[in-house]
Amino acid sequence: MVTPEKKVEVQNLRLSYGPKEVIHGISFDIFKNEILGVIGPAQSAKTSLLRCINRTIEFTASAKVGGIIKVDGIDVREQNVFELRRKIG
C-alpha cells in the first residue's frame, strides 16, 4: 500500500489577536489530491486559518501565531513568502 503524500501539515496551531485566542491548538493534514472544505459560522476563524497558512497574517500587528504549518514538508516560516503564496494561492 502506498502512503499518500502530505501537502499541508498543521500541528497545534494557535492564533491570538492581542489577548483573545481565536484558534485553539488545531491539527490536521491535507494529502495530495485531497479536497478540503473549511466551513463554520461567521467569526469562527476560517479566514484567519487561511491567512496563517499563506502568511498574510503577518500584516496584522496584534496577531501571534504558534504551532507548526508545513507545505510540502517545509515550514512556511522558512519558505520564500512570494513562492509560498504562488504555490498555495
N, C-alpha and C positions, 0 to 999 in steps of 0.2 A: 504494500500500500504506500502510495506517495503522500508525503506530508505537504499540505498546502503552504504556499509561500505567504508569510506575513507582509503586508504592505504598510499598515499603520498599527503601532502598538501604543497604547495609553496605559500607564501604570500609576495608580494612586494620584490622579490629577486633582489638585486643589486650586481654586481660584478665589481670591478675595478682592473686593473693591473697598479699600480702606479697611475698617473693622468688620465689614459684612462679608462672610464667606458665602459664595453663590454656587460653587461646585465643591462637593464634599467627598473627595477621595474616590473618584470613579476609575475603573479599569476595564479595558476591552481591547480586542484585537480585530482588525479587518484584514481579511485574506484576499489574495489575488482573485479577480473575477467575482468577488462577493459584492452584493449591493446592500448598503446600509441606509436606513432612513432614520433620521433623528426627529422624533415627534414629541410634543408636550404642550402644555398650556402656555399662554403668554407669560413672559418674565420667568421662564424656567431654565434659562442659561443656555439655550440651544445655540444661539449666535455666538455667545461667549466661548463655548466649546470649539466652534469652528475657528474663531479668532485666535485661540490658543494654538491650534494645530498649524495655522498658516502664519503665525507670529504677528498678526496685525494687532494683537492685544498689547503689544509693546508701545503703541501710540497712546494708550491710556495710562496717565501718570500714576493713578492710585491703584492700579492693578498689580497684584502679586500672584505669581504662578508657582506652584510646587508640583512635584512629581516628574514623571518621565514621559515624553512623547517622542516616538521614533517613527520616521518614514523611511522605508526601505532599509531598516536596520540601523539608521544613523539618527542620533539625537537631533531634533530640529534646531536646537540652540547652537549646534556645531556646523550646520549647513549654511551655505550662502543663501541669504533670505530671498533674493530675486529668483534663483534657481528653484528654491523650495516652492515659492508661490506659483511659478510657471508649471511645476510638476503637479501640484495639487489644486491649482486654481479653479 
